[in-house]
Amino acid sequence: MSVIYLMIPLAIVLAAAALWGFIWSVKKGQLDDLDTPPKRMLFDDED
């Protein structure tokens, strides 16, 4: 029973860190263009 007193706060901290990371990436523009990067490898490089 005492392990639950450790696991619940740890789970809350990890969830808060994941939420903060997601919000940070959205504000920095990491998720703006999800279509172009996979297609970029199909274009030939110009020498």
Buried (B, 14 or more C-beta within 10 A) or exposed (E): EEEEEEEEEEEEEEEEEEEEEEEEEEEEEEEEEEEEEEEEEEEEEEE
